Structures are given as C-alpha cells and as structure tokens.
Amino acid sequence: MTQPFDAAVVGGGMVGATAAVALRRQGLSVALVERSRPPEGPVPAPPAAADEAAAGHGVGADPGRVSAINEGSRRLLAELGLWDAVAASGPGVIETIEVTDGGRSGRTVLDRDEAGVAALGHVVANRALLAGAWAAVRADPHIAVHAPTAVAGLEWGRACVRMRLDRDGGRDSLTARLVVGADSEHSAIRQAAGIGTRGWHHNRYALVATVEAERDLAGRAFERFLPEGPLAFLPLGGQRASIVWTLAPAAASEAMALAPGAFLARLQARFGPALGELRGVGERAVFPLALRLARRFTAERTALVGNAAHLLHPVAGQGFNLGLRDVAALAGDTGSARGRGWDPGNPGVLGRYERARQADTARVVAFTEGLNRLFANDWSPAAGLRQLGLGLLDRSGPLKRALMNQAMGLGRGGAPRRRPRRERVEG
C-alpha cells in the first residue's frame, strides 16, 4: 500500500488551491482533487464584471468576478508567495471607504492614513487569484494534482481516509490522513462527513456589474446602506467600478430587464452624484443571498474551509477573506503537528482548528449580519440613531480604527497565526 498523503484537498477554487499551497509550505504531503479543468497560462488582466458574493465557488466560476481582498488577506497571500503575480494583474486599490446611510446625512469615511496602512484593501479579479494559486500548485512537484477528477466515494478508516476517484471514465484511489473540504457551499465532503448546516435566505439578490463613471474613483470605495440593502461601488482603476447592489427579488428581475440607459439612470438615482454621471455598464448578473454555516467545521479526519464552512452576506466583503483565514489556521495547526511527528488528522489538532474558526466566524457573522439588519431598519428612531452613530464614529479615532481593523482582517481573530502556541495532543 502506498504511503497516505498528509492532506487531500477537495476543490480547486481560489480557497482550495490556496489551501494546497499553504499546507505544502508547512511541509505536508498534499493531493489536490478538482472536478473541473483548472486554469492554464499567466495571471490575466483585470476583468469586466464583478461578484464578491460568489467568490470561491470553484474553478468553473465566471472569469469576470472580483473579490475585495483586505489587508490581512494580502499579507497572507504575500507570505505564500502569491501576491506578486496578483499585484501584477492590476488590482484596484481601496484607499478610502465612504459609508453613508442611504439618502440621510449619516456619513463616515474610513481612510488608509488613519489605519496606518498603504491600502485598506484591493479589488482583485477572481481569475487572477485562481491563476496565481494554480501557478504555485503546478510549480510544486510535491503537490499531486488530480484534475479534472471527481470524488466517487470516501471510506473513513482508523488511520486514514480512502478516496475513490473518477477520472475520464476510469477509476483510481488515494489515501490521506486528513481530507480538506473546499468544494463550495454545496460541499459533497461536508455531506459525506455527516455535517449539517444552519442559516437562512435573505430574500435578496446581489446584482453585480462593472460600470464606468464620469469621474476617476481615485481609490475611493463607497458603501451606501439603503432600505432594500447595501449598494457598494469598488474601484477597479480609473473611472471603472465594480458594483454589488442588493435588491429584493422582484426589483432584481426588473433591474436585469432594463436597457443599459434605464438601468444606469436607476442606479444613479440610488447612488447619487459622487462620481458624476454613470456612463456605461457591462454585463449584469444576479446571485441569491443567504447565510449558511456548517454546524461543525470538522469531523473524523475532515476539515472544512471557505464556503464549505460558511457562506455570508457580501456586505463589507468578508467571505473570501474569512476563507483565507481558515486556510492560514489549518495550515498552521497541521504544520505544527507534523513538525512534532503528530498525525495532522488527529482529533486534538482538528479540535484546535474547530475552536478557533468557529470563534472567528461567529464574530464576522455578527459583524456582517448586524450591519445588514441595522441599516435595513427604516424605523424613524433607528434611522436617527444610525445617523448619530455614524457621526460619532467619524469623530472617534479609536472606534474608527477598531472598525477598520475588523474590516481589514487585522482585529481579534483576524490576523493569520504564524506559529501556533504549543498544545499537547495525542500522537
């Protein structure tokens, strides 16, 4: 019998391919299984459309989507040697974020200088992230790639998991001490491990597109909290912006059916004059919004990362960034275990990962769901309190820095752990 891999990552999307690289950097032997054909060639130029809400859905994702990468995630990608190629693709830079309460006077501006960073975040093409991660996968001869390959079945044993693979009509198998489910919100690994989910649908859709404005965005991002949901403008460079517009189902259908000029007029009415006239719009798409959390992030010799573990509302662009923190935590914990001669699929190792990721996820869910519900409440006293709160926030340096640290993934639970503290587990 061949020696089992330390880890088999199932799902080669942005989170899964990055997980394979991160685990390998920690010295683990890694297999990467992806059912679609992975990307080939250099990291591409910036896209013409956007969707942070659906980031991390796999290799087959629309090549026009983008993700808002916060500073914590940029640092993690740099540590893995992935950021230079992504930076060369021409991401948009977020220098300031203007947050407003719809058409009311409540307003605050988050600024990179106050945060003490070169940028609050970057708006990156998903296809650039994916191509960069896969370039690193292919450059490492010690990552065994199985793609396009489907997982036909799993058998959990005492010392490892046996995976039956289906590739081009042929059958194969591999064994691993740990299976990492990175196979989207519909994760087959999660289901096979018997892990249920909880959550709800928001009865809202995210309409995404690229628009061209009269004025240069100059590194400015905008988050307009409207009664129907948030409207975000993210800078793509120059006068181009990626929009994520939250709408009720009927309004989303109507907006999709509008001619470009009528669509831009409606968008302009909701966004306002900050960028001058909105002059052009690319292809539009809509995606349903939901909160879905795995009831557990681990099971016997199994760990979940990315959308397999959590699917969030796109407000504040936290979803993909949270998935990268999953990757950092899992790589750190399993790498530490391997360095001490312990089994990376040991219950003690997975328990540590579970506790840390559940806590961080709970904080992010409270942050994103709290923002969404607070600003969706159009009750007059609540609206007045929001305006007062935004005004106080704008004048309070410590509060504003705490909010920015949370958004940048640098607050409590946000920064990747470089060296996990010593903790005894059974070997």
C-alpha positions as CSV (number, residue, x, y, z in Angstrom):
1,M,0.0,0.0,0.0
2,T,1.4,3.5,-0.9
3,Q,2.1,5.9,1.9
4,P,-1.0,8.1,2.5
5,F,-0.8,11.8,1.9
6,D,-0.9,14.1,4.9
7,A,-3.8,16.0,3.4
8,A,-6.1,15.7,0.4
9,V,-7.8,19.0,-0.6
10,V,-11.0,18.5,-2.5
11,G,-12.0,21.6,-4.5
12,G,-9.5,23.6,-6.6
13,G,-11.2,27.0,-6.5
14,M,-9.5,30.1,-5.0
15,V,-9.6,28.8,-1.4
16,G,-8.9,25.2,-2.2
17,A,-5.9,25.8,-4.5
18,T,-4.5,28.3,-1.9
19,A,-5.0,25.7,0.8
20,A,-3.0,23.2,-1.1
21,V,-0.1,25.7,-1.4
22,A,-0.3,26.7,2.3
23,L,-0.3,23.1,3.5
24,R,2.6,22.2,1.3
25,R,4.5,25.3,2.6
26,Q,4.2,23.7,6.0
27,G,5.9,20.5,4.8
28,L,2.8,18.3,4.4
29,S,2.4,16.0,1.5
30,V,-0.6,17.2,-0.4
31,A,-3.0,15.9,-3.1
32,L,-5.4,18.4,-4.8
33,V,-8.6,17.0,-6.3
34,E,-10.7,19.2,-8.6
35,R,-13.6,18.1,-10.8
36,S,-13.2,20.9,-13.4
37,R,-10.3,21.6,-15.7
38,P,-8.0,24.1,-13.9
39,P,-6.8,27.3,-15.5
40,E,-3.6,27.4,-17.5
41,G,-1.3,30.2,-18.6
42,P,-0.3,33.5,-16.9
43,V,-2.3,35.6,-14.5
44,P,-4.8,37.5,-16.6
45,A,-5.5,41.2,-16.8
46,P,-8.4,42.9,-14.8
47,P,-12.0,41.7,-15.7
48,A,-15.1,43.5,-17.0
49,A,-17.6,42.3,-14.4
50,A,-17.7,41.6,-10.7
51,D,-19.0,39.4,-7.9
52,E,-17.6,39.3,-4.4
53,A,-20.7,37.5,-3.2
54,A,-19.9,34.3,-5.1
55,A,-16.2,34.3,-4.6
56,G,-14.6,30.9,-4.0
57,H,-17.2,28.9,-5.8
58,G,-14.7,26.8,-7.7
59,V,-12.6,26.5,-10.9
60,G,-15.7,26.9,-13.1
61,A,-16.5,30.3,-11.7
62,D,-17.3,33.2,-14.1
63,P,-13.9,34.7,-15.1
64,G,-15.3,38.2,-14.7
65,R,-15.9,38.2,-11.0
66,V,-13.8,40.1,-8.5
67,S,-13.1,39.9,-4.7
68,A,-12.3,42.6,-2.2
69,I,-9.1,41.5,-0.6
70,N,-8.4,43.0,2.8
71,E,-5.0,43.8,4.2
72,G,-4.9,40.7,6.3
73,S,-5.5,38.5,3.3
74,R,-2.9,40.4,1.2
75,R,-0.3,39.7,3.9
76,L,-1.2,36.0,3.9
77,L,-1.0,35.8,0.1
78,A,2.4,37.6,0.3
79,E,3.6,35.1,2.8
80,L,2.6,32.3,0.5
81,G,4.4,33.9,-2.4
82,L,1.2,34.5,-4.3
83,W,0.7,38.3,-4.1
84,D,3.3,39.5,-6.6
85,A,1.6,37.7,-9.5
86,V,-1.8,39.0,-8.3
87,A,-0.5,42.5,-8.0
88,A,0.9,42.4,-11.5
89,S,-2.7,41.8,-12.8
90,G,-3.6,45.4,-12.0
91,P,-6.0,45.2,-9.0
92,G,-8.0,48.2,-7.9
93,V,-6.6,49.9,-4.7
94,I,-9.0,50.9,-1.9
95,E,-7.6,54.0,-0.1
96,T,-10.8,55.3,1.4
97,I,-14.3,53.9,2.1
98,E,-17.2,56.3,2.4
99,V,-20.1,54.8,4.4
100,T,-23.5,56.5,4.2
101,D,-27.0,55.8,5.5
102,G,-29.0,56.0,2.3
103,G,-30.1,59.5,1.4
104,R,-29.7,60.7,5.0
105,S,-27.0,62.8,6.5
106,G,-25.3,60.0,8.4
107,R,-21.7,59.5,7.0
108,T,-18.3,58.3,7.9
109,V,-15.1,57.9,5.9
110,L,-12.5,55.2,6.6
111,D,-9.1,56.3,5.5
112,R,-5.8,54.3,4.9
113,D,-3.8,57.0,6.7
114,E,-5.8,56.7,9.8
115,A,-5.4,52.9,9.7
116,G,-1.6,53.2,9.2
117,V,-1.6,51.0,6.0
118,A,-0.7,51.6,2.4
119,A,-4.2,50.5,1.4
120,L,-7.4,49.3,3.1
121,G,-7.8,46.6,0.5
122,H,-7.6,45.6,-3.1
123,V,-10.2,44.7,-5.7
124,V,-8.8,41.6,-7.5
125,A,-10.1,39.6,-10.4
126,N,-11.1,36.1,-9.2
127,R,-9.4,34.6,-12.3
128,A,-6.1,36.4,-11.3
129,L,-6.3,34.9,-7.8
130,L,-7.2,31.5,-9.2
131,A,-4.4,31.5,-11.9
132,G,-1.9,32.7,-9.3
133,A,-2.7,29.9,-6.9
134,W,-2.7,27.2,-9.6
135,A,0.6,28.5,-11.0
136,A,2.1,27.9,-7.5
137,V,0.4,24.4,-7.4
138,R,1.9,23.4,-10.7
139,A,5.3,24.8,-9.7
140,D,5.5,22.4,-6.7
141,P,6.2,18.8,-7.8
142,H,5.2,17.6,-4.4
143,I,1.5,18.5,-4.8
144,A,-0.2,15.7,-6.6
145,V,-2.9,17.1,-8.8
146,H,-6.0,15.1,-9.8
147,A,-8.0,17.2,-12.3
148,P,-10.4,17.0,-13.8
149,T,-11.4,14.3,-11.4
150,A,-14.5,13.7,-9.3
151,V,-14.6,12.1,-5.9
152,A,-16.8,9.0,-6.3
153,G,-16.7,7.9,-2.6
154,L,-14.9,8.1,0.7
155,E,-14.2,5.5,3.3
156,W,-13.1,6.6,6.8
157,G,-10.6,4.3,8.5
158,R,-8.7,4.4,11.8
159,A,-5.5,5.8,10.3
160,C,-6.6,7.5,7.1
161,V,-9.4,8.2,4.6
162,R,-9.6,6.3,1.3
163,M,-11.0,8.3,-1.6
164,R,-12.3,6.7,-4.7
165,L,-11.8,8.9,-7.8
166,D,-13.5,9.0,-11.1
167,R,-11.4,10.5,-14.0
168,D,-12.4,10.3,-17.7
169,G,-14.4,7.2,-17.0
170,G,-11.5,5.4,-15.2
171,R,-11.3,4.7,-11.5
172,D,-8.4,5.5,-9.2
173,S,-7.9,6.0,-5.5
174,L,-5.8,7.8,-2.9
175,T,-5.5,7.8,0.8
176,A,-4.9,10.7,3.2
177,R,-4.7,11.3,6.9
178,L,-6.8,14.4,6.5
179,V,-9.4,15.4,4.0
180,V,-10.0,19.2,3.5
181,G,-13.4,20.1,2.1
182,A,-13.0,23.2,-0.1
183,D,-15.7,22.3,-2.6
184,S,-18.2,25.2,-2.4
185,E,-21.3,25.9,-0.3
186,H,-22.8,22.7,-1.8
187,S,-19.9,20.7,-0.4
188,A,-20.0,16.9,-1.1
189,I,-17.3,16.4,1.5
190,R,-19.4,18.1,4.2
191,Q,-22.4,15.9,3.3
192,A,-20.3,12.7,3.2
193,A,-18.9,13.6,6.7
194,G,-22.4,13.9,8.0
195,I,-22.1,17.7,8.8
196,G,-25.3,19.6,8.6
197,T,-25.9,23.3,8.1
198,R,-27.9,26.1,9.6
199,G,-28.9,29.6,8.3
200,W,-31.4,31.4,6.3
201,H,-32.1,33.0,2.9
202,H,-32.2,36.8,3.0
203,N,-34.9,37.1,0.3
204,R,-32.5,39.4,-1.5
205,Y,-30.3,39.2,-4.6
206,A,-26.9,40.7,-5.3
207,L,-26.8,42.4,-8.7
208,V,-23.2,42.7,-9.9
209,A,-21.7,44.6,-12.9
210,T,-18.9,46.9,-13.9
211,V,-19.9,50.5,-14.5
212,E,-18.0,53.5,-15.9
213,A,-18.3,56.9,-14.2
214,E,-17.6,60.4,-15.3
215,R,-15.0,60.9,-12.6
216,D,-12.0,58.9,-11.6
217,L,-12.7,56.9,-8.4
218,A,-9.1,57.6,-7.2
219,G,-9.0,54.7,-4.8
220,R,-12.4,55.5,-3.3
221,A,-14.9,52.8,-2.4
222,F,-18.5,53.6,-1.4
223,E,-21.0,51.6,0.8
224,R,-24.5,53.0,0.6
225,F,-26.8,51.4,3.1
226,L,-30.3,51.6,1.5
227,P,-33.6,50.3,2.9
228,E,-33.6,47.4,0.4
229,G,-30.0,46.6,1.2
230,P,-26.4,47.9,0.7
231,L,-25.1,49.2,-2.6
232,A,-21.3,49.0,-2.9
233,F,-19.0,50.7,-5.5
234,L,-15.5,49.2,-5.6
235,P,-12.6,50.9,-7.5
236,L,-11.2,48.9,-10.4
237,G,-8.8,51.7,-11.5
238,G,-9.6,54.9,-13.3
239,Q,-13.3,55.5,-13.9
240,R,-14.3,51.9,-13.6
241,A,-16.1,50.5,-10.6
242,S,-17.4,47.1,-9.6
243,I,-20.9,47.3,-8.1
244,V,-22.7,45.0,-5.7
245,W,-26.3,46.1,-5.4
246,T,-28.6,44.3,-3.0
247,L,-32.2,44.1,-4.2
248,A,-35.5,42.3,-3.4
249,P,-36.3,39.5,-5.9
250,A,-38.8,41.5,-8.0
251,A,-36.6,44.6,-8.1
252,A,-33.6,42.5,-9.1
253,S,-35.5,40.9,-12.0
254,E,-36.8,44.3,-13.1
255,A,-33.3,45.8,-13.0
256,M,-31.9,43.0,-15.1
257,A,-34.5,43.6,-17.7
258,L,-33.8,47.3,-18.1
259,A,-32.0,48.7,-21.1
260,P,-28.5,49.9,-20.2
261,G,-29.5,53.6,-20.2
262,A,-32.5,53.0,-18.0
263,F,-30.5,50.8,-15.7
264,L,-27.8,53.5,-15.3
265,A,-30.5,56.1,-14.6
266,R,-32.0,53.9,-11.8
267,L,-28.6,53.2,-10.4
268,Q,-27.6,56.9,-10.5
269,A,-30.8,57.8,-8.5
270,R,-29.8,55.3,-5.8
271,F,-26.1,56.1,-5.7
272,G,-26.1,59.9,-6.1
273,P,-23.7,62.3,-7.8
274,A,-20.4,61.5,-6.1
275,L,-18.8,60.1,-9.3
276,G,-20.6,62.4,-11.7
277,E,-22.7,60.8,-14.5
278,L,-22.6,57.0,-14.7
279,R,-21.9,56.4,-18.4
280,G,-21.6,52.7,-19.2
281,V,-22.4,49.3,-17.8
282,G,-21.1,45.8,-18.6
283,E,-22.8,42.5,-18.4
284,R,-25.1,42.2,-15.3
285,A,-25.7,39.1,-13.2
286,V,-27.6,38.3,-10.0
287,F,-27.0,35.9,-7.2
288,P,-29.2,34.9,-4.3
289,L,-28.0,35.9,-0.8
290,A,-28.0,33.6,2.1
291,L,-26.3,32.9,5.4
292,R,-25.3,29.2,5.6
293,L,-23.0,27.9,8.3
294,A,-21.7,24.3,8.8
295,R,-22.8,23.1,12.2
296,R,-19.3,21.8,12.7
297,F,-16.1,22.7,10.8
298,T,-14.5,19.3,11.4
299,A,-15.4,15.6,11.6
300,E,-13.3,12.5,11.8
301,R,-10.2,13.2,9.7
302,T,-12.1,16.0,7.9
303,A,-11.8,19.8,8.0
304,L,-13.9,22.4,6.1
305,V,-12.6,25.7,4.7
306,G,-14.1,28.6,2.7
307,N,-17.7,28.4,1.5
308,A,-17.9,24.7,2.5
309,A,-17.8,26.0,6.1
310,H,-19.6,29.4,5.8
311,L,-21.5,31.4,3.2
312,L,-22.0,35.0,4.2
313,H,-23.8,38.2,3.1
314,P,-21.4,40.2,0.9
315,V,-21.7,43.4,3.0
316,A,-18.2,44.5,3.9
317,G,-16.7,41.9,1.6
318,Q,-15.7,39.4,4.3
319,G,-16.5,36.0,2.7
320,F,-13.3,35.1,0.8
321,N,-11.1,36.8,3.4
322,L,-12.7,34.6,6.1
323,G,-11.9,31.6,3.9
324,L,-8.2,32.6,3.7
325,R,-8.1,32.8,7.5
326,D,-9.4,29.2,7.5
327,V,-6.5,28.2,5.3
328,A,-3.9,30.0,7.5
329,A,-5.3,28.4,10.6
330,L,-5.5,24.9,9.2
331,A,-2.0,25.1,7.7
332,G,-0.5,26.4,10.9
333,D,-2.1,23.8,13.1
334,T,-1.4,20.8,10.9
335,G,2.1,22.0,10.1
336,S,2.8,22.4,13.8
337,A,1.5,18.9,14.4
338,R,3.6,17.4,11.5
339,G,6.7,19.1,12.8
340,R,6.3,17.3,16.1
341,G,5.7,14.0,14.5
342,W,1.9,14.0,15.2
343,D,-0.8,12.9,12.9
344,P,-2.3,16.0,11.1
345,G,-5.8,14.3,11.2
346,N,-5.6,13.8,15.0
347,P,-8.8,14.8,16.9
348,G,-6.7,17.2,19.1
349,V,-5.3,19.0,16.1
350,L,-8.8,19.3,14.4
351,G,-10.3,20.4,17.7
352,R,-8.0,23.3,17.9
353,Y,-8.8,24.4,14.4
354,E,-12.5,24.0,15.1
355,R,-12.5,26.2,18.2
356,A,-10.5,29.0,16.5
357,R,-12.5,29.1,13.3
358,Q,-15.9,28.9,15.0
359,A,-15.0,31.9,17.2
360,D,-13.7,34.0,14.3
361,T,-16.7,33.1,12.1
362,A,-19.1,34.0,14.8
363,R,-17.5,37.4,15.1
364,V,-17.7,38.0,11.4
365,V,-21.3,36.8,11.1
366,A,-22.2,39.1,14.0
367,F,-20.5,42.0,12.2
368,T,-22.0,41.4,8.7
369,E,-25.5,40.4,9.8
370,G,-25.5,43.2,12.4
371,L,-24.6,45.8,9.8
372,N,-27.2,44.5,7.3
373,R,-30.0,44.4,9.8
374,L,-29.2,47.7,11.5
375,F,-29.2,49.7,8.2
376,A,-32.2,47.8,6.7
377,N,-34.4,49.0,9.6
378,D,-36.2,52.2,8.3
379,W,-38.0,52.8,11.6
380,S,-37.5,56.5,12.3
381,P,-35.9,56.2,15.8
382,A,-33.5,53.6,14.5
383,A,-32.6,55.8,11.5
384,G,-31.9,58.7,13.8
385,L,-29.6,56.6,16.0
386,R,-27.8,55.4,12.9
387,Q,-27.1,59.0,11.8
388,L,-25.9,59.9,15.3
389,G,-23.7,56.8,15.4
390,L,-22.1,57.4,12.1
391,G,-21.4,61.0,13.1
392,L,-19.8,59.9,16.4
393,L,-17.8,57.2,14.6
394,D,-16.5,59.7,12.2
395,R,-15.2,61.8,15.1
396,S,-13.8,59.0,17.2
397,G,-10.3,57.8,16.1
398,P,-10.2,54.7,18.4
399,L,-13.6,53.5,17.3
400,K,-12.9,54.1,13.6
401,R,-9.6,52.2,13.9
402,A,-11.3,49.3,15.6
403,L,-13.8,49.1,12.8
404,M,-11.1,49.3,10.1
405,N,-9.1,46.6,11.8
406,Q,-12.1,44.3,11.8
407,A,-12.8,45.1,8.1
408,M,-9.1,44.6,7.2
409,G,-8.9,41.2,9.0
410,L,-6.4,42.6,11.5
411,G,-8.6,42.6,14.6
412,R,-9.0,39.8,17.1
413,G,-9.1,36.5,15.3
414,G,-8.3,38.2,12.0
415,A,-4.6,38.0,11.6
416,P,-3.2,34.7,10.5
417,R,-1.3,32.8,13.2
418,R,2.3,32.5,12.2
419,R,3.3,30.0,14.9
420,P,0.5,28.2,16.9
421,R,1.3,28.0,20.6
422,R,2.3,24.6,22.0
423,E,-0.6,22.5,22.9
424,R,-0.4,18.8,23.7
425,V,-2.4,16.4,21.6
426,E,-2.4,12.7,21.3
427,G,0.1,11.5,18.7
